[in-house]
């Protein structure tokens, strides 16, 4: 349905950006910064990024946009929007979480899926790809590295790979 499809896109966008539901649903065009319009004093690794003050923590975050996340923004016709326009259609958090349970059942995912799972996945994937916890903390808007540790899972594969690169001689 249209509602399930919107929920899927919101969830994926959060997986690619680490944003909470409240930040995704309140995202405006003005929060999407094109690196070509940013002063040269900042070193950017990506063409576009999200810059916003997180609703929950009141901390400003800068998150480089992956192509997958930008594709979702294009799908919502970001180019036709005014700076103060919301990017995504409104959908209540309870409806989104209810939809995620339906999506999980359809996809045969044996996990209690919620919108927060996307944020957790973002942090875990960054860690699994070798991103330093300090950078993960900055992108997720945490004040304390101990909060980031809750999102950064370690698994046997990560621990094994860590030991492979260590040189003891």
JOWO-V285495 format. One record per residue. N is the residue number from 0. D_FIRST is the distance of its C-alpha to the first C-alpha in whole Angstrom. Layout:
# JOWO-V285495
n:N d_first:D_FIRST
n:N d_first:D_FIRST
This chain:
# JOWO-V285495
n:0 d_first:0
n:1 d_first:4
n:2 d_first:5
n:3 d_first:5
n:4 d_first:6
n:5 d_first:9
n:6 d_first:10
n:7 d_first:11
n:8 d_first:13
n:9 d_first:14
n:10 d_first:15
n:11 d_first:17
n:12 d_first:18
n:13 d_first:20
n:14 d_first:21
n:15 d_first:23
n:16 d_first:24
n:17 d_first:25
n:18 d_first:24
n:19 d_first:23
n:20 d_first:20
n:21 d_first:23
n:22 d_first:24
n:23 d_first:21
n:24 d_first:19
n:25 d_first:23
n:26 d_first:23
n:27 d_first:25
n:28 d_first:26
n:29 d_first:29
n:30 d_first:29
n:31 d_first:28
n:32 d_first:32
n:33 d_first:33
n:34 d_first:36
n:35 d_first:38
n:36 d_first:38
n:37 d_first:39
n:38 d_first:43
n:39 d_first:44
n:40 d_first:46
n:41 d_first:42
n:42 d_first:42
n:43 d_first:38
n:44 d_first:37
n:45 d_first:34
n:46 d_first:33
n:47 d_first:31
n:48 d_first:30
n:49 d_first:29
n:50 d_first:31
n:51 d_first:31
n:52 d_first:32
n:53 d_first:30
n:54 d_first:29
n:55 d_first:30
n:56 d_first:33
n:57 d_first:34
n:58 d_first:35
n:59 d_first:35
n:60 d_first:33
n:61 d_first:33
n:62 d_first:30
n:63 d_first:31
n:64 d_first:27
n:65 d_first:27
n:66 d_first:25
n:67 d_first:22
n:68 d_first:21
n:69 d_first:23
n:70 d_first:20
n:71 d_first:18
n:72 d_first:20
n:73 d_first:20
n:74 d_first:17
n:75 d_first:17
n:76 d_first:20
n:77 d_first:22
n:78 d_first:25
n:79 d_first:25
n:80 d_first:25
n:81 d_first:28
n:82 d_first:29
n:83 d_first:28
n:84 d_first:25
n:85 d_first:22
n:86 d_first:20
n:87 d_first:16
n:88 d_first:14
n:89 d_first:15
n:90 d_first:14
n:91 d_first:16
n:92 d_first:17
n:93 d_first:17
n:94 d_first:13
n:95 d_first:13
n:96 d_first:15
n:97 d_first:13
n:98 d_first:10
n:99 d_first:13
n:100 d_first:14
n:101 d_first:11
n:102 d_first:11
n:103 d_first:15
n:104 d_first:15
n:105 d_first:13
n:106 d_first:15
n:107 d_first:18
n:108 d_first:19
n:109 d_first:22
n:110 d_first:22
n:111 d_first:21
n:112 d_first:18
n:113 d_first:18
n:114 d_first:18
n:115 d_first:22
n:116 d_first:22
n:117 d_first:21
n:118 d_first:24
n:119 d_first:26
n:120 d_first:25
n:121 d_first:26
n:122 d_first:29
n:123 d_first:30
n:124 d_first:29
n:125 d_first:31
n:126 d_first:34
n:127 d_first:33
n:128 d_first:34
n:129 d_first:37
n:130 d_first:37
n:131 d_first:39
n:132 d_first:38
n:133 d_first:40
n:134 d_first:37
n:135 d_first:34
n:136 d_first:36
n:137 d_first:36
n:138 d_first:32
n:139 d_first:31
n:140 d_first:33
n:141 d_first:35
n:142 d_first:39
n:143 d_first:40
n:144 d_first:40
n:145 d_first:40
n:146 d_first:36
n:147 d_first:35
n:148 d_first:37
n:149 d_first:34
n:150 d_first:31
n:151 d_first:33
n:152 d_first:33
n:153 d_first:36
n:154 d_first:36
n:155 d_first:39
n:156 d_first:38
n:157 d_first:38
n:158 d_first:42
n:159 d_first:43
n:160 d_first:42
n:161 d_first:44
n:162 d_first:47
n:163 d_first:47
n:164 d_first:47
n:165 d_first:50
n:166 d_first:54
n:167 d_first:56
n:168 d_first:59
